[in-house]
């Protein structure tokens, strides 16, 4: 399957009332800020067939996928491609590019992003390992080493197990109750 992408400038210029902009970030991230007109379908609950059932489109319509920077949207695009739905298009740069271009966003209650939460947890684990290593037992250094190995793996594979786990936590689920939804934050 081929994968395609579009810049935020080209997407906004294109317009397209037959198109669908899907934000695959967590509900809490979506409620904090999202592109105007986007609907929220979190990556961990993304079912391409269900999306098409929920949001029927014309045959020439496109699905535009966005997240914070593009990484999760790329994973969502792969899910659509694997499901035999080739009209899913990655929005390059995600919300970061959207905001830098000055396009309209809907802002709501601010939250700490999942990526930032992951950095806090990982950094705390390293510090805890070092403290345990010096104060209690040298085995504590192993924790810091394992966290470092996990970061190398995350960098190579462009996935972060800690971030995926944090995305499922209740505080990252937002206040909307439906699985597929559009929130006005």
N, C-alpha and C positions, 0 to 999 in steps of 0.2 A: 504494500500500500504506500502511496505517496503521502507525504505530509506537507502541508502548506502553512504559510504564516502571512501576516499582514501587519503593517505599522498602525499605531493608533490614529495617526493623521489620515492614512488612507481609509481606515474603517469609518471614521467620522465623516469624511468627504463622501464616501460611498452611500451612507444613509442606509436605506433598505428596510422597509416595514415588513418584509417577508423573512428577515433575518432574526436570529436569536443570539443575544450576548449572555453567556453563562459564566458566572464567577464561581470557581471551584474551591475557594477558601472556606474556612470554617464559618459557621453561622455568626459567631461573635466578631470575627474579622470583617465579615460582610456588613454586619450592623454598624460597625464603627465607621466604615467608609467603603463605598462601591461606586462604580461608574453608573451614571444615570441611565436607566433603562435595563440594567442587568438583572438577571434572576440568579438565585443562589442554589447551587446543587453541589454540596460538599464532595470533594474527591473521594473520600473514604466510603461514601454512599452512592457514588455515581453508577447508574445502570443505564447505558445508552438506549436500550429499548424503552425503558420507562420514561426517559426524557422525551423521546419522540412521541410517545403516547400522550404525555402531559402537555407537550407543546407542539401540536401538529404544524407542519410547514409545507409550503409549496415545494415542488420538486426542484425549483431553482434557488430555493432559500439556502442560506448558510448558517452553520452553528459557529459562533465565534467564542473561543475559550480564553478566559483570563484568570489571573490570580494576582499575587503581589508583584512577582518579577518575571514569571513565565515558566518556572520549573514545574509546578503542579499542573498548570494548564497543558504542558507538553505531555505529562503522564495521562491526563484526561484525553488528549488527542489520540494517544496510543490506544486507549480503551475503545474509543469510537472506531478507530481503524480496525482493531481486532474484531469488532462486532460487525464489520462490513459496512460501516457508515463513513464514506470518504469525504463528506462535505464539512468536516470539523476543521476549523482554521484557528491556528494559534495567534493570539494578539501579542506581538513582540513587546517585551518590557512590562507587560501587565499594568497593574494600577500605578506603579511607580512612573511608567512612561505616560500614562493617561494624565496623571496630575501634573507632571513636568510640562506637558503640552498645554495645560490650562483648560482642559475639557471639563464639562460639568460632572460633579460627583455629588452623591447624597451622603451627608455626614451625620453620624449619630453618636452614641455613647462610645468614648474612646476605650480601647482595651490594649493590653500588651500582646503583640503579635506572637504567633506560635514559634516563629524563628527566634525571637528575642527570649521567649520563655525557655526554649531549648538551650540557648547560650547560658542562661542563668543556671539551669539545672546542671548542665555539663561542667560549667566553671565551679559550681559548688561541690560537685563530686570530686573534681581534681583537688580542690583545697582540702576537702574532708580526708581524702586519701593521704595527702601529705601530712596533715595534722595527726592522723592515726599512726602513720609511719614513724613520725618523730616521737610522739607522746605515748603510744600504747605498744605497738608491735610493728616491726618492719614490713609485715604483710600488707599494711595499709598502702605502701607505695605501689603494690600490685593494682589496687583500684585505680590509681592515677594512670598507670600504664595501660590498663584495659580501656579506660576512657579515651586515652590518646589513640589507641589502636582503632577504637570505634569511630573516632573523628577521621582517621585516614580512610577507613572503609566508606564512611559517609561522603568524603570528598571524591573518592574514586567512582562510586556508584551514583552519586548525586541523589542519594536518599538518606534520610536521618530517622532511625528507629525511635529515638527520643521524641522528635518533633511529631511523628505519626502517632505515638502514644499520647502525647499532650493534646493533640488535635481532638482526641476522643474524650477528653476530660469534660465534666459537666460545665465548668466555667467557660469553656470554649464552644458551647452549643448554642449560645444566644437565647433570645426569648421567643423566637418563632417556633411553633410546634410541628409544622408540616415538614416532611422529608424533602420535598422539592417545593421551593417557594420563592417569592419575591417579597422582600421586606422593605418597608419604608422606615428607615431608622430615625 
